[in-house]
Amino acid sequence: MSASTSGRLGWTVFTPPLAAVVLAISWGTHPGPLAASLIGVALVGAVLAAVHHAEVVAHKVGEPFGSLLLAVAVTVIEVGLIVMLMVSGSGETSTLARDTVFAAVMITVNGIVGLALVVGAVRHHLAVFNPEGTGSALATVITLAGLTLVVPTFTVSESGPMLTGEQLTFAALASLVLYGSFVFTQTVRHRDFFLPGTTSTPGGWTATNDADGDDHADPPSASETRRSLLLLVLSLVTVVGLAKVESYSIEDAVDWFGFPHAVVGVVIAMLVLLPETIAAVRAAARERVQISLNLAYGSAMASIGLTIPAIAVASIWLEGELALGLEPLQLVLLAMSATVGILTVVPGRAKPLNGIVHLLLFAAFLLLTVAP
């Protein structure tokens, strides 16, 4: 990223406000095909602008704070979207939180990870990363998913894949503790394990001083950082809002094709996570696969660790049941993803084949969501 960013900021400065105007005009409407196409253009523009401004802020604060910032920002807004859809959704809402969180996990641990590994390994022969930091992140993701999505399937105090009030409280508190502990580990206690590195030797991982992922550029000024932070927040809010507006058109398309209603949640999750996906692929192309994995696993953790507590609190006044337990098919996909993820992370480097395996698991998830 060039130190002189002001000359390149034209479209990235004006796109978020324009997209916000489109959101204000279209909010609460049921757009037709032409209007939905125009809204989609604004949505893509907001996504690309969000990626740019996230990279500016990350360049200023350094890694791993930059990856953490984008993951948390997207997930906080994703939580708001889930709650909004649960309140006003026209379809089945009891499994909405579960389906959305599970979709986010599969998108991150297979889709984003797979893309990053393929891009990084193809361009640089091998995708190299720190197995200690990445392994800790994957272990946290697996534990969070197990406590909040797997355990409810097998509890017997409530009928169906649901938790009692006490069990839901424990799951929410455990999610917060796990996520908070990981953030402390990533940003304070063992920060070096999550920085981009140049070598992985028998003596350990050597991290570069160029933690922002750019070998030559100076960090942006404080004013540029503040501007990008404000535009990042505006872009992310606009992305989620436009995704909500587009959900009506997506629902119409899903009904027309006869797909299960869970497909709507998957498409919305893919739209919301698009900024992180683009940022992760771009980092991998610059031989910063560690940043890509920070984004992927950090997003999965944030999606569970922030969403479940928020939904637990919201369930106090939300009507209807809250089913968190996964279906048998989803359990199989999660178990396969965890196993493959462990085998990928342990060596600390990956070939294109590793990325292809993750991408095929992600493709299987998409296919089996459409045709279970």
BELVEN-V862038 format. One record per helix or strand of 3 or more residues. SS is the DSSP state (H for helix, E for strand). FROM is the first residue (numbers start at 1). TO is the last residue. If there is no record, write none. Layout:
BEGIN
ss=(SS/SS)
from=(FROM/FROM)
to=(TO/TO)
END
This chain:
BEGIN
ss=(H/H/H/H/H/H/H/H/E/E/H/H/H/H/H/H)
from=(6/10/33/65/96/131/165/191/197/204/222/262/274/289/328/352)
to=(8/26/61/88/124/154/189/194/201/207/257/272/285/314/346/370)
END
